[in-house]
Amino acid sequence: MAATKQQGRGVGLFLAGLTVTCAGIAKFASGGGKVALAIGLLILLAAFFRFLKIKPLEGKIAVGVQPAGMKLLGIVVTLVGWLVVLFGPHLAAGVGGRMTLTIIGLAISLVGVLGILPAACNKNAIWKV
């Protein structure tokens, strides 16, 4: 879960704070729920400050600058695909048309996720140096 004792304690504190916060949200209508939410948020805040104090174990990461334009294009293509999935079925009257539009939307999203984004992230990867 963590590489060092300091990281492990930070992750443990974060998980405890997240659990108490979720319990507080679930029981928010009661007084104890509000107290649990406040305590959980304080524990999460302490965990975040503990994370900020952790020193990295490695040196500078040898990854080159990735092309932001290709990443943005991949995200846009993925979101357009999901918009086709969400709103396309409302445009078709029959079941066959709805299924076709949904499959087209999923295919567009997969092109963004499996085609464009990996190509953008592997453009200047460490193993290509």
C-alpha positions in Angstrom: 0.0 0.0 0.0 2.8 2.4 0.8 6.6 2.4 0.3 7.6 3.9 3.7 6.2 4.0 7.2 5.4 7.7 6.8 3.4 7.1 3.6 1.6 4.2 5.3 0.6 6.3 8.2 -0.7 9.0 5.9 -2.7 6.5 3.8 -4.1 5.0 7.0 -5.1 8.4 8.4 -6.7 9.3 5.0 -8.8 6.1 5.0 -9.9 6.6 8.6 -10.9 10.2 7.8 -12.7 9.2 4.7 -14.6 6.5 6.5 -15.7 8.9 9.3 -16.6 11.6 6.8 -18.8 9.1 4.8 -20.5 8.0 8.0 -21.1 11.6 8.9 -22.7 12.3 5.5 -24.8 9.1 5.8 -26.2 10.2 9.2 -26.1 14.0 8.6 -29.7 14.4 9.8 -28.7 13.5 13.3 -26.5 15.5 15.6 -23.9 12.7 15.8 -23.7 12.7 12.0 -22.8 16.4 11.9 -20.1 15.8 14.5 -18.8 12.8 12.7 -18.7 14.8 9.4 -16.7 17.6 11.1 -14.3 15.2 12.8 -13.9 13.3 9.5 -13.1 16.5 7.6 -10.5 17.4 10.2 -8.9 14.0 9.9 -8.8 14.3 6.1 -7.2 17.8 6.5 -4.6 16.3 8.8 -3.9 13.5 6.3 -3.5 16.0 3.4 -1.0 18.0 5.4 0.8 14.7 6.2 0.9 13.9 2.5 2.5 17.3 1.8 5.3 16.6 4.2 6.3 13.3 2.6 9.5 13.6 0.7 9.8 11.8 -2.7 12.1 8.8 -2.7 13.2 9.2 -6.2 14.9 12.1 -8.1 13.6 14.0 -11.0 11.3 12.0 -13.2 12.7 11.5 -16.7 9.5 12.1 -18.6 9.5 14.6 -21.4 6.8 17.2 -22.1 3.7 15.6 -23.4 1.8 17.2 -26.3 -1.1 19.0 -24.7 -3.0 19.4 -27.9 -3.2 15.6 -28.5 -4.3 15.1 -24.9 -7.0 17.7 -25.3 -8.1 16.2 -28.6 -8.4 12.7 -26.9 -10.5 14.1 -24.1 -12.7 16.0 -26.5 -13.2 12.9 -28.7 -14.0 10.8 -25.7 -16.6 13.3 -24.3 -18.2 13.7 -27.8 -18.6 9.9 -27.9 -20.3 10.0 -24.5 -22.6 12.8 -25.6 -23.6 10.7 -28.5 -24.4 7.9 -26.1 -26.3 10.1 -23.8 -28.3 12.2 -26.3 -28.4 10.0 -29.4 -31.1 7.6 -28.2 -33.4 10.6 -27.8 -33.1 11.4 -31.5 -34.1 8.0 -32.8 -37.6 6.7 -32.5 -36.9 2.9 -32.9 -34.9 0.5 -30.8 -32.6 -0.3 -33.7 -31.7 3.4 -34.2 -31.1 3.9 -30.5 -28.8 0.9 -30.3 -26.9 2.0 -33.4 -26.4 5.5 -32.1 -25.2 4.1 -28.7 -22.7 1.7 -30.4 -21.5 4.6 -32.6 -21.0 6.8 -29.5 -19.1 4.0 -27.6 -16.9 3.5 -30.7 -16.1 7.2 -30.8 -15.2 7.1 -27.1 -13.0 4.1 -27.5 -11.1 5.8 -30.3 -10.4 8.7 -27.9 -9.5 6.5 -24.9 -7.6 3.7 -26.7 -6.3 5.5 -29.7 -5.6 9.2 -29.2 -4.8 9.4 -25.5 -2.2 6.6 -25.3 -0.5 8.0 -28.4 -0.4 11.4 -26.8 1.0 10.1 -23.5 3.6 7.8 -25.2 4.9 10.6 -27.5 7.8 11.4 -25.2 7.8 8.4 -22.9 10.9 7.5 -20.8 11.6 4.3 -22.8 11.8 6.3 -26.1 14.6 8.6 -24.9 
